[in-house]
Amino acid sequence: MPETSRIAVVLNGAAGTVVGRSEVATEIRALLGAAGREVEVVSPASGDDVIRTARELAARASIVVAAGGDGTVRSVVAGILDSAAALGVLPLGTLNHFAKDLRIPVRLRDAAAVLAEGHVQRVDVGRVNGEVFVNNSSIGVYPSVVEGREALRRQGHNKWKALAMASLQVLSRHPEVTVRIDVGGHPRVRRTPFLFVGNNQYAVEGIGLGGRERLDAGRLFVYLSPHVRTRELPLLALKALAGRATRSGAFEIVSATDLRIETVSRRGVKVAFDGEIARIRSPLHYQIAPGALRVVVPRS
């Protein structure tokens, strides 16, 4: 069993708000140490090492912390999910969707205080063909945008400029994808610019766009737009912000605990899960694991 007072931190030094890996590690140790917790901070050399590192740390710590963005959170979860350790989050990424949906403070000092208190809640985890995700998984436009963005970043463009350039490129040429969705033996075929599978229900319009009220309802939510062309997605985004997307009939929404999605590609399909991209052979088998993850959250 892991030591009950020990907190192990997996620090992603390349996360969006990290400036100076050693300085951040020192601050984390100081904040948690001042709260009386024994702290170990490990900074893996590459993203590929995060899962292995988290798995090793889970054998000797009661809380394994993902200090980074949503990609770091997903990798740490993949490493500790079958262990007795709980997940902690220090949201040091750019967007930090998982932390925000759980009301974990984005300020480092406040997030460390949540960790020190150690209040644990169970939340759901999504799976697709052996890969886990805590936020969402998708096919279609988004994986192509992410691939394009990373290629542009390697050429020296900053993250936001690369995202804008990649989005324009993809929206101008990306075809819709044809999918066969099977829920409970009732298949339906759709052609859509994207298919988005959320771990629990997402707000798809209005001021709460992109957020979740809860992560423990035990349901997957599938979102697609079979009546929208890829080039029309910017208009759909504006309708969503204005709160008019659902009424316009732009979205088709399916809720399930277990579903299969088939595509026509024989080489496998590009799948995004929490910002990571992999090519996975169809069919894609999505499942929800209710309450599978213990995570440290604010008591309130």
Beta strands, then each sheet from edge to edge (+ up, - down):
strand 1: 6-11
strand 2: 38-42
strand 3: 63-68
strand 4: 86-91
strand 5: 120-128
strand 6: 131-133
strand 7: 136-140
strand 8: 177-183
strand 9: 186-192
strand 10: 194-199
strand 11: 220-224
strand 12: 252-256
strand 13: 258-263
strand 14: 269-273
strand 15: 276-280
strand 16: 284-296
sheet 1: 2+ 1+ 3+ 4+
sheet 2: 6+ 5- 16+ 13- 8+ 9-
sheet 3: 12+ 11- 10+ 7- 14+ 15-
end
